Amino acid sequence: MRKIVVIGSLNMDIVALAPRLPAAGETLMGTAFFTTPGGKGANQAYAAAKLGGEVAMLGRVGADDYGRQMRSNLKAVGCDVSATRSVEGASGVGVICVAQSGENSIVVVPGANLHYAATDLAADQSQLSSAGYVLLQLEIPLPTVVAAAQAARHAAATVILDPAPARASLPAELLQAVDILTPNEVEASQLAGGSAGTLDREAALSIATQLRARGPTSVIIKMGAQGCLLAQAEQTTWIAAPSVEVADTTAAGDVFNGALAVACAEGAALADA
């Protein structure tokens, strides 16, 4: 199995459960509250390690209890956290409301994640040089993501970018360093210059074609209950989602990317992964 390196965010999720999501200006009585380690980077690393991958997490946490808990959480599933370093100040947090329907709303306060600069990657070069797959997201400074993608490409690793949280645009030099781009419907729509919303197959295929033209070898649009669209140079594949009862959609896309990387690292073809 080839090594998976995740470069990205670590946040402590502060979660409130409620009958539904509150409207603007509304105070809503919740049913439960808890904290749990999260962040898009750490979620992907945790999922990949729990699925048996050889995984290293590169990122920054605060010199606080949250930071220590997040490092310990990853270590518990066998993830290498030697390059997950502590900095002065608070760790990142994600404030999440989860409705009974499984829908959620999230506010992220980056904290220590903003202290992982592009120049810090030099200290982690040994991790990148041994990587087969590098997973990236957009919850750390964008210049760091660009530099990480370029360094990973230089090291001949496969770069998988989850362009989340959604942005209206990404630098050309980032997209040109990406092998597999994995937006959900909202992220795909915004990157293509449209408004957020559910996509039908025709719209998803059009957007995937536009995004592939900007650099990525493959584009996977994650479409919830519709499954996903895999667009490659030689073919387009529609992959159905299994029918399940929705419990909580938090981190679903992160788990998808972690599992995708493990399957690829085990040698599976991309459509099978």
Number of C-alpha atoms within 10 A of each C-alpha: 13 18 20 30 30 28 32 29 33 35 31 23 21 18 18 18 19 19 15 17 19 15 8 6 6 8 8 12 12 16 11 10 12 9 15 16 22 24 26 27 27 28 25 33 37 28 25 30 25 19 14 16 25 20 29 28 30 25 27 28 32 23 16 14 11 22 25 14 15 23 23 15 18 23 17 12 18 19 26 19 19 14 16 22 17 19 18 12 13 19 27 25 25 21 16 19 23 23 21 15 15 17 15 19 12 14 12 16 17 21 21 26 25 19 20 24 17 15 11 12 20 12 9 13 15 10 21 27 15 16 23 20 25 27 27 28 24 21 24 25 18 17 15 21 22 23 18 26 28 20 20 26 20 12 15 15 24 22 26 26 25 23 21 19 13 19 15 13 12 13 11 11 14 20 23 18 24 27 21 24 26 25 24 21 22 21 24 32 24 18 20 16 12 13 13 14 12 14 18 11 13 8 13 23 19 11 24 25 18 15 20 21 13 15 19 22 18 23 29 24 26 23 22 15 12 17 14 21 22 22 25 19 11 6 7 17 12 16 15 13 13 9 9 7 8 11 12 14 14 17 15 12 20 24 18 16 24 27 22 21 31 26 20 20 20 15 13 13 10 15 16 10 15
